[in-house]
Amino acid sequence: MTDASPGVWVLADPRAGTAAQALGIAERLGVPFRSLPLEWGALARIPWPVPTLAGLAPGARAALLGPAPGLVISAGRRSAPVARWLGRRGARLVHAMRPGFGAESFDLLVIGRHDAPKPAANLFPILGACHRMGPAVLATARAEWAELAALPGPRVALLLGGAVRGQGMEPALAAALGRQAAGLGGSVLATTSRRSGAAARQALAAALEGVPHRLHGWGGGGANPYAGFLAWADAIIVTGDSVSMLSEALASPAPVFIAETTTAPRHRRLWESLYAAGQARPLAPGAALFPRAPLDEAARVAAEIQARGWMEEVAI
């Protein structure tokens, strides 16, 4: 492949959930890739209509100079003008999430059905969002967290988020979800997130007293068992405020129940798309376990890239 362009690059946004969408696609390709952490400067908030590196901090710009890669994988609005700049230099472009301006510049646009994307030749609609919780990651986590097998089944993973722009989850809601999880199974694998707040964690801990469980609080230190919880869960309850956690939960073969904790229309559209596909059910009194197949949309995107022959243009 003497005419091939060098390598696969991932533009990694500082926001973990955004970067995970691009990284997840790259990891499913099964080839080496270069991850470039993006550092935003003062101009990053501007919705640039043209390909440019202007939103980047000076040091981050320097890392992009030199020969263009064969394939660039990006995610999020801020990285879109950076990817388009590389596209003008010959790179093929795969982008997750809405890019803002220049949608037609990308070879493949990976957008969740809940975002109601307009039909286009380069559109690749998916359920939820891409992420890094692939089968290999979950298999490794199952081995690393084999101690969770000692908890009585069914093991119910409880994934708590919180208001996107708020002061944490209401403690009463956290406690109620803890009780629902305990009523659904034999033990609970519970974790809070950055948005949950200390009060919600304390309320959840109190609700789980006397129940076989493992509770991990965000920011509390120690190894994070999140992937292990997904790998060992016999059922999963996830709050509907987090697109990332909902999508990651679907990587498990366990039944997924959504606690409808927000009124945001975008999240409601996501829930409805998952219900319609048989991938999740609303959390309700008397909920029963149900069969479902694990969902790996990042692998489906990677397969599309391979099928289009783009990897033959890339020198690995």
GUKENU-952357 format. One line per field, with one value per residue (C-alpha): residue in one letter; z, y, x; residue number from 1. Coordinates in steps of 0.001 Angstrom, whole numbers. Example, Ala and Ser with C-alpha at 12.3 -4.5 7.8 and 13.67 -1.06 7.14 Angstrom:
aa <- [A;S]
w <- [7800;7140]
v <- [-4500;-1060]
u <- [12300;13670]
i <- [1;2]
END
This chain:
aa <- [M;T;D;A;S;P;G;V;W;V;L;A;D;P;R;A;G;T;A;A;Q;A;L;G;I;A;E;R;L;G;V;P;F;R;S;L;P;L;E;W;G;A;L;A;R;I;P;W;P;V;P;T;L;A;G;L;A;P;G;A;R;A;A;L;L;G;P;A;P;G;L;V;I;S;A;G;R;R;S;A;P;V;A;R;W;L;G;R;R;G;A;R;L;V;H;A;M;R;P;G;F;G;A;E;S;F;D;L;L;V;I;G;R;H;D;A;P;K;P;A;A;N;L;F;P;I;L;G;A;C;H;R;M;G;P;A;V;L;A;T;A;R;A;E;W;A;E;L;A;A;L;P;G;P;R;V;A;L;L;L;G;G;A;V;R;G;Q;G;M;E;P;A;L;A;A;A;L;G;R;Q;A;A;G;L;G;G;S;V;L;A;T;T;S;R;R;S;G;A;A;A;R;Q;A;L;A;A;A;L;E;G;V;P;H;R;L;H;G;W;G;G;G;G;A;N;P;Y;A;G;F;L;A;W;A;D;A;I;I;V;T;G;D;S;V;S;M;L;S;E;A;L;A;S;P;A;P;V;F;I;A;E;T;T;T;A;P;R;H;R;R;L;W;E;S;L;Y;A;A;G;Q;A;R;P;L;A;P;G;A;A;L;F;P;R;A;P;L;D;E;A;A;R;V;A;A;E;I;Q;A;R;G;W;M;E;E;V;A;I]
w <- [0;-1056;-1833;1525;3960;7403;10170;12032;14313;17018;18059;21779;23268;26935;27883;28604;27264;23967;23532;24296;21215;18870;20811;20895;17100;16708;19178;17317;14096;15658;14326;16000;16160;17517;20110;20092;23251;22240;24418;23743;23686;24152;20650;21014;21844;18462;16068;13288;9824;8144;8643;11196;14152;15731;18632;19810;22307;20556;21809;20568;17117;16786;17299;14154;11797;9472;7154;7342;8514;6305;8621;11316;13871;15878;18044;19192;17711;18849;17144;13844;12360;13368;11609;8536;8472;8334;5714;3427;3627;2371;5427;5370;8141;10467;12986;15874;17054;15265;13809;13503;10228;7328;7763;4082;4548;6465;4815;7581;10164;13136;14830;17314;16048;19053;17591;14578;11945;8468;5793;3959;1875;4570;7527;9634;12284;15471;18688;21557;21367;20656;23657;24785;26629;23959;24457;25093;27769;29534;29369;30969;33615;34448;35170;37114;39272;39785;43478;42520;41788;45547;45765;45549;42260;40462;40710;39817;38654;39571;37622;38980;37026;37921;36509;33606;34955;38551;42105;42084;42296;44877;47832;48077;44441;44958;47962;46104;43203;45658;47141;43686;42739;45934;45245;41739;42633;45272;45501;44188;42387;42709;41449;41473;38912;38930;38690;41481;44464;47966;49442;46906;47612;51343;50833;48561;51111;53812;51564;50898;54554;55241;51533;49971;47845;46578;46408;44568;44977;42255;43383;46421;45317;44724;41645;39735;39401;36815;33976;36427;37465;33832;33241;36250;36203;35712;35331;34996;36180;34745;35169;31912;32216;30872;27197;27883;30742;28895;25854;27900;29776;26452;25905;28500;27654;30861;30704;30962;32830;32450;35416;33661;35756;33374;31219;28490;25055;23652;26387;26006;22295;23230;25653;23096;20446;22847;23914;20269;19511;22464;24024;27229;29254;31614;35303;36856;39892;39322;36550;35407;33768;30003;27310;25025;22901;23687;21483;20070;17728;17675;16211;13565;12629;12443;10207;7895;7663;6777;4253;2418;1907;3672;5803;2587;2080;5495;6212;9622]
v <- [0;2531;5163;4818;7709;7242;6002;6547;9555;10112;13695;13239;15994;16834;15757;12041;11131;12897;11444;7945;8051;8564;6250;3504;3467;3420;566;-1578;-1206;-3484;-1556;780;4398;7680;9512;13280;14999;18292;21342;24162;27822;30958;30719;27179;28320;29976;27771;27968;27673;26946;24319;25760;25069;28430;26871;24929;26046;26700;23509;21389;22978;22018;18337;18341;19662;17381;14662;14183;10804;8515;8464;10907;9946;12810;13602;16739;20189;21700;19065;19293;22296;20652;17434;19393;21115;17699;16629;19414;17880;14521;12618;10688;11891;9940;12108;11193;13608;16696;18658;22029;23509;21519;18254;17498;17606;14327;10925;9380;11103;8891;10423;8989;8462;10432;13542;13251;13724;14800;12109;12456;10263;10325;9708;6555;6605;4589;3794;5824;6781;5020;4185;2093;-721;-3340;-7125;-7339;-4626;-6359;-9756;-8278;-6526;-9752;-11423;-8441;-8176;-11892;-11142;-9771;-13345;-13874;-11494;-13258;-13146;-11711;-8919;-5574;-2810;656;3506;6943;10158;13499;16782;17946;21512;21151;20593;16807;14173;14546;12312;10974;9845;8144;6286;5243;3873;1959;325;-530;-2131;-4158;-5342;-6499;-8809;-10549;-7893;-4418;-3097;662;3556;7293;9725;13181;14736;12698;14630;13606;13879;11405;8987;9138;8595;5631;4105;4399;2797;-183;-908;-4550;-5390;-7336;-4698;-2945;855;2973;6726;8955;10679;8443;6973;3399;1263;2021;-1130;403;-1958;-4858;-3949;-4034;-7324;-9088;-7576;-9791;-6643;-2948;136;3385;6907;8365;11628;10191;9245;7769;5500;4364;3449;1674;-331;-1716;-3364;-5947;-8797;-7991;-6469;-2670;-590;3185;5365;8295;11028;13994;15797;16734;15986;14733;12132;11146;10511;8305;6246;5794;4643;2035;856;494;-1569;-3886;-2797;-1332;-957;1764;1099;490;-1321;-5059;-4885;-8356;-9437;-9854;-11244;-8942;-9066;-6798;-3732;-2592;328;1307;-2112;-1569;1763;110;-2610;71;1742;-1587;-2403;872;-75;2961;964;-158;3490;3717;2674;999]
u <- [0;2574;-72;-1840;-2071;-485;-2648;-5889;-6272;-8873;-9600;-10266;-12421;-11648;-15180;-14936;-18365;-17712;-14225;-15538;-17755;-14801;-12474;-15087;-15345;-11559;-11137;-13666;-11628;-9020;-6007;-3495;-4565;-3262;-5360;-4822;-6133;-7727;-7122;-9552;-8631;-10713;-12227;-13551;-17082;-17492;-19538;-16973;-18587;-15230;-12506;-10070;-7787;-8670;-10558;-7517;-4895;-1523;92;-2777;-2541;1122;289;-1857;779;2719;1395;-2372;-3682;-5717;-8737;-9876;-12533;-14031;-17052;-18826;-19378;-16081;-13944;-15853;-13959;-10665;-11626;-12734;-9330;-7682;-10202;-9049;-5604;-6826;-8086;-11340;-13658;-15951;-17785;-20102;-22839;-24107;-21175;-22893;-21664;-20276;-22177;-21677;-17869;-17809;-17575;-19704;-21912;-22827;-25866;-28347;-31872;-33135;-31497;-33814;-31093;-32134;-31666;-28345;-26065;-23365;-25716;-25307;-28087;-27631;-29490;-28097;-24426;-21145;-18954;-15983;-17816;-17281;-17379;-13629;-13793;-16688;-14962;-11854;-13942;-15778;-12450;-11073;-14196;-14825;-15429;-18866;-19965;-20230;-23202;-26581;-28411;-30098;-27506;-29100;-26776;-28090;-26482;-27358;-26832;-28330;-29510;-27363;-27344;-28402;-27303;-27341;-30032;-32788;-31850;-35406;-35253;-31891;-33270;-36418;-34373;-32206;-35280;-36628;-33319;-33296;-36849;-35950;-33068;-30998;-28271;-27478;-24393;-24836;-22762;-23271;-21831;-20313;-23782;-25390;-24030;-22981;-26490;-27888;-25067;-25727;-29447;-28755;-26378;-29038;-31660;-29385;-28608;-29365;-29375;-26468;-24814;-21720;-21841;-19295;-19507;-18075;-14892;-14523;-11199;-10188;-10681;-13864;-16021;-18391;-17427;-17474;-21007;-22128;-20310;-21836;-25329;-28374;-30471;-29648;-31523;-30166;-31448;-32692;-30766;-27489;-27196;-23749;-24820;-27934;-25866;-23188;-25816;-27028;-23630;-24605;-27011;-28920;-32417;-32251;-34826;-34927;-35843;-37502;-35914;-36008;-38560;-36051;-37578;-34265;-33933;-37583;-36944;-33987;-36071;-38817;-36328;-34924;-38377;-39441;-36324;-36941;-33663;-35111;-38280;-39461;-38857;-42247;-43675;-43691;-41075;-40000;-36768;-36933;-34601;-32618;-29487;-26516;-26164;-22810;-23407;-19707;-18905;-21588;-19989;-16555;-17974;-19393;-15970;-14407;-17138;-16552;-12906;-11522;-9103;-7387;-6413;-4755;-1172;-1124]
i <- [1;2;3;4;5;6;7;8;9;10;11;12;13;14;15;16;17;18;19;20;21;22;23;24;25;26;27;28;29;30;31;32;33;34;35;36;37;38;39;40;41;42;43;44;45;46;47;48;49;50;51;52;53;54;55;56;57;58;59;60;61;62;63;64;65;66;67;68;69;70;71;72;73;74;75;76;77;78;79;80;81;82;83;84;85;86;87;88;89;90;91;92;93;94;95;96;97;98;99;100;101;102;103;104;105;106;107;108;109;110;111;112;113;114;115;116;117;118;119;120;121;122;123;124;125;126;127;128;129;130;131;132;133;134;135;136;137;138;139;140;141;142;143;144;145;146;147;148;149;150;151;152;153;154;155;156;157;158;159;160;161;162;163;164;165;166;167;168;169;170;171;172;173;174;175;176;177;178;179;180;181;182;183;184;185;186;187;188;189;190;191;192;193;194;195;196;197;198;199;200;201;202;203;204;205;206;207;208;209;210;211;212;213;214;215;216;217;218;219;220;221;222;223;224;225;226;227;228;229;230;231;232;233;234;235;236;237;238;239;240;241;242;243;244;245;246;247;248;249;250;251;252;253;254;255;256;257;258;259;260;261;262;263;264;265;266;267;268;269;270;271;272;273;274;275;276;277;278;279;280;281;282;283;284;285;286;287;288;289;290;291;292;293;294;295;296;297;298;299;300;301;302;303;304;305;306;307;308;309;310;311;312;313;314;315;316]
END
